[in-house]
Amino acid sequence: MAKNLLKGSERQPLPGAKPVGKADPAERLEVSVLLRRSNEDALTERVKQIGRGAGVGGHLSRDAFVQRFGAGAADIAALRQFAATSGLAIVQEDAGRRTLVLSGNVAQFNAAFGVDLERFDHPGGSYRGRVGSIQIPDELQGRVEAVLGLDNRPAAHTHFRTRRAATGGATSFTPLQIAQLYNFPPGTGKGECVGIIELGGGERSADLKTYFSGLGISPGPAVTVVAVDHGKNQPTGNADGPDGEVMLDIEMVGAVAPQAHIAVYFAPNTDAGFLDAITTAIHDTKNKPSVISISWGGPESSWTQQALTGFDQAFQAAAALGVTICVASGDGGSSDGVTSGGDHVDFPASSPHALACGGTSIRVSGNAITAESVWNDGAAGGAGGGGVSTVFALPAWQEGLIVTLTAGGTSGLAKRGVPDVSGDADPDTGYQVRIDGTNTVIGGTSAVAPLWAGLIARINGAKGSPVGFINPILYATPTALRDITQGNNGDFAASPGWDACTGLGSPNGTKVAALF
């Protein structure tokens, strides 16, 4: 059987990782295979039109999307046949998500995809991995776009920072106070569902009840847990771990949009789990989220091309369906925490079909923001992620923008710029939350994505229909945002208009709502 290299599937070990032996041939695993879309060109053109701010006949229903743009029956049949020939079981199949999940052991997957799975140790733990490209047979060439899950290294990390000790001038706010400071329009998000993606940790209902009642919200919002790829709502008891992310996300959204339904999609922290959680949320015909908040990510350089493409295609589907995707831009400043030098942006925030959410620091007097600058506590404390993608082309709505450098000078924006918008992310002006039985204060861009998601849920609820992909509309009317002109995130400086630290700025919620 002839084998072909799967384009974009190349893998290298994690920095500092060492192979310690072959993976156990009998080890069981599940692998997600992503098939091509039907009518690819038609969907690409539709999303381009949305990106130009042009009307294209409204958003598609999820059922209509499957019929027009889901995986084709012939492609699914070819993959089924390949699985049967390879001794692999199909445990899940979804034409809308274009995903089939295959189950088998290491020996079977090694043979099926021409890989040699090994165990690796690295400073952060151990993982099962591979080196080089995946191979697929002739009959799947052109049909399969990604094979994810053979490698189970951690794909992403959280983007929140717990305040350690209050410094001079430090303060904190409830999400409701932040919404008021940003002039959010009235609304509760009633009738809307907000999806939240989580790759670990869990929520405790008792903590949520205590938290929301303390804000005068009783009963608190309805929260539904959705398990993806065997992910679980599994609190760790460590507020500095993923529990902090989960509780921050739910409490932010639930405070800002208390009558919205919140669906939390728990998945393993792998590239397969992350993408499966996102596509499950986007195509969820039961909960039907109209906005999705993602506060996990990692430097673009850490992802395979097949994963970068698969996530971006998922966000294109969301745009066609009218689902807004809000993603934290990271807390590692212009380097995104990469220590090998150079500038990096965080993914999936760098997808041009996501609303990338950066970080600021606010100064407040009474009920008004008196000053707002780029959040930057230095290398140890964190800074708002932002910069220029090395992967994604310049979107139409960012054409003609300028990047301002901290060292002096400017340059034209050549590729996708990050972030699009921003909001308070400084732990010293952070958010009051409750995690694992303890009240604490948290910052980071992890707070900004659910803040924007809550705003959009309010807008959708009042409008009675989803606003969907809002980037082109925001860029066409930047006066709906508060322009940030002070500070830097390392190599990039704030400046009048869009910049690679805070994007277009922080929200004037009422003005943003008026755009729709």
Summary of the structure (lengths in Angstrom):
residues: 516
radius of gyration: 21.9
end to end distance: 54.9
largest distance: 72.0
contacts: 1987
relative contact order: 0.15
helix: 30%
strand: 30%
